[in-house]
């Protein structure tokens, strides 16, 4: 299941020796209508050790990947667990990680280690509607927004900050945009426009 | 005819598919082939109220699945359809589909709907897929799934009603997909047989709106024919017959844009020779184009549209034209909006045929439009209820000449369906 960014956040708190100057940056992402945007990944553009590699899970259930977006430190391993009563065939041909997990059935698990930072788009070769993303990061200061559209980067170094906000459907070049924040504990509100995914073509 | 030649062709195509896939095939698990997940089934319990002219399935000129009873309103309650599909996944790149259907009032109580093997290369930015067997060409934006059912309403548009009744093939189809950044392009091409009768219904009955799908051995009645045509045309059509042995083709281009919009263009030509016949049914030469689009409008609304146009003709080329030579065109726009757990759909249809020959003795001109409002809502995990109001207005001179009723007819149909599936 989802292992949200708590380990990353916790690591962030101890990542920098300048803990005395650490502060929290809260980012809230909404659309023009004020609706919170879930699964937006906020990454602090500041020198930082990467978080310790961890072990994460992406389930396949009800012909969907859960979670839709997963943030993991580089070197982490993700278990793909099939909870559906039929087989899946998970793959990615993204530059950051190319892999293929040929048909595996209910209750079976396959693992992949993500050893390069970047964005890994996932699909299922049997069920074209299934889609998900793994954001592999080399910083301790990265996390994704929850259902309330909010994320907190805890223990970030003080001073003016530049951040990158990414969402797979963000209407911006590379699906990302720059966000800045002032010093101290700050709360930043970002308004974004999402691209609606094209309706799926019918299968034949 | 579903002859030996056709069966042989199917076997060859199937063998080719398996041969193509075998080198990369992994050992299948029994559950993928015979387990519960390898089967889909559904039953459509239907209640309907309709008045007006006699329906085309009862030998009239009516445009809907059912018509009135001597122009009186008639209520019906029945099992409209039962579908069963077997969809084995032999390995990660080789699958199959065999579906059978029962449709109320059809010539074959249970019949084969589709049967094909499909192959797909492994995941990559460019990939090939193919299928061989009996299937519908990829035209309809409204049908989907292993049992090829209408997704947003009970009754498909005039365009896709015709695809469902007259455009089913025995063929081999290949598809090449390529991702170009956020664009996705696909090129599909196929060769086929067993669609020589496409155009018969469109000419002698005109367009219609109904959810009856043609099957391998099914046949449909024709409305009363003109005295000049009756000696040369059986009072029925068998849509899946092959009589001339000529191979037809179709091709399709798809572009899925980075925006919430996809477009496609489709071309079909059955290359019928117009003269080969069997049992007073002759191969028609039918060609058409179809342009389709699908777009998301907001988070909960999807728009679909298709326009289809072409020509069908039969018989030798005479100094006065072909014995039957009809241009046809139809289009629709469908808007579907999610409302809570349910979905509300509204659709407008337009259709027309233009007869190019012998109009004085056999006038197959037609013009019409239709409006539909439908609501679909799940009632349990395994059942949906659909309510649909459909009105159609059409003008066809042949009604007066061959059936003695007014050329212009209006018909309104209210239907409720309970689709129970597994």
Contacts between the chains, C-beta under 8 A, distances in Angstrom:
chain1	res1	chain2	res2	distance
A	85	B	36	7.2
A	85	B	37	5.5
A	86	B	31	7.8
A	86	B	32	7.4
A	86	B	35	7.8
A	86	B	37	3.9
A	86	B	89	7.9
A	87	B	29	7.2
A	87	B	32	6.0
A	87	B	89	6.7
A	89	B	92	4.9
A	91	B	122	7.6
A	91	B	123	3.9
A	92	B	123	7.8
A	93	B	123	5.8
A	93	B	124	5.8
A	93	B	125	6.1
A	100	B	122	6.4
A	100	B	123	6.1
A	102	B	26	6.1
A	102	B	92	4.9
A	103	B	26	6.6
A	103	B	29	7.7
A	103	B	32	7.4
A	103	B	89	7.4
A	103	B	91	7.1
A	103	B	92	4.9
A	105	B	29	6.5
A	105	B	31	6.9
A	123	B	123	6.5
A	125	B	92	6.0
A	125	B	93	7.6
A	125	B	120	7.3
A	125	B	122	7.1
A	125	B	123	5.4
A	126	B	89	6.6
A	126	B	92	7.4
A	126	B	95	8.0
A	195	B	258	7.1
A	195	B	259	6.8
A	195	B	260	6.9
A	196	B	260	3.9
A	196	B	296	4.2
A	196	B	298	7.5
A	196	B	299	6.7
A	197	B	260	6.5
A	197	B	296	7.2
A	198	B	256	5.2
A	198	B	257	6.8
A	198	B	259	7.3
A	198	B	260	5.1
A	198	B	261	6.3
A	198	B	262	5.1
A	198	B	294	7.4
A	198	B	295	7.8
A	198	B	296	6.8
A	199	B	260	7.0
A	199	B	262	7.0
A	199	B	294	4.8
A	199	B	295	7.1
A	199	B	296	5.4
A	199	B	302	5.0
A	201	B	254	6.8
A	201	B	256	7.1
A	201	B	262	6.2
A	201	B	264	8.0
A	201	B	294	7.2
A	202	B	138	7.9
A	202	B	140	7.3
A	202	B	141	6.5
A	202	B	143	6.7
A	202	B	144	4.2
A	202	B	151	7.7
A	203	B	144	6.2
A	203	B	145	7.2
A	204	B	131	8.0
A	204	B	135	6.9
A	204	B	136	7.1
A	204	B	138	4.7
